[in-house]
Amino acid sequence: MFQRKARFYEKHHGRRVDRLMVISPMVGPKVRELAEESDIEVSSRAQDVGRALTGACERNGETMGSALRCT
């Protein structure tokens, strides 16, 4: 289901999804394992994800926009 939403986003916005992420304060071991097998990043803190995204933008010579998207 999560991958289907990512494909819909790609089609609707015409942008490639290169990372799948879930932010949740409570993720059980089985869910974490399933996410890992599906190449879905799991984080319990939004701040951690924000720093990771900012770093990815900077590596590409871009800046982080207000919609958590590189610009």
PEQUI-V151031 format. One record per residue. N is the residue number from 1. PSI is psi in whole degrees, 0 to 359 (* if undefined). OMEGA is omega in radians with two decimals (NA if undefined). Layout:
n: [N	N]
psi: [PSI	PSI]
omega: [OMEGA	OMEGA]
This chain:
n: [1	2	3	4	5	6	7	8	9	10	11	12	13	14	15	16	17	18	19	20	21	22	23	24	25	26	27	28	29	30	31	32	33	34	35	36	37	38	39	40	41	42	43	44	45	46	47	48	49	50	51	52	53	54	55	56	57	58	59	60	61	62	63	64	65	66	67	68	69	70	71]
psi: [316	317	324	321	322	317	322	316	314	313	316	320	350	29	145	133	119	353	140	130	147	132	116	135	338	111	122	162	320	320	318	319	315	318	317	318	333	10	40	123	139	132	147	354	128	328	322	319	318	317	320	318	318	317	321	320	314	323	334	7	24	177	161	125	174	338	27	46	140	138	*]
omega: [-3.12	3.12	3.10	3.11	3.10	3.11	3.09	3.12	3.14	-3.11	-3.07	-3.06	-3.14	3.13	3.13	3.04	-3.13	3.08	3.03	-3.09	3.00	3.07	-3.12	-3.14	-3.13	3.10	-3.13	-3.10	-3.13	3.12	3.12	3.12	3.11	3.13	3.13	3.12	-3.10	-3.12	3.08	3.12	3.14	3.10	3.11	-3.12	3.12	3.14	3.13	-3.14	3.12	3.11	3.14	3.13	3.12	3.12	3.13	3.11	-3.11	3.11	3.12	3.12	-3.14	3.07	-3.14	3.10	-3.08	-3.13	-3.09	-3.13	3.11	3.11	NA]
